[in-house]
């Protein structure tokens, strides 16, 4: 699906009274999800243990 098709699909699912900001937020959310899925497919993930190590300094 092309980017234009994705934008149209999102626009069609929004309520009639949706604001431009709401549409932009939805598109940004979907773009970030898509990017995350691509990163996962490419093996660009962080293990649970590594996340715990990175977060430990904030969790103290």
Secondary structure as GFF3:
##gff-version 3
##sequence-region A 1 60
A	DSSP	alpha_helix	3	13	.	.	.	ID=ss1
A	DSSP	alpha_helix	20	41	.	.	.	ID=ss2
A	DSSP	alpha_helix	48	59	.	.	.	ID=ss3
###
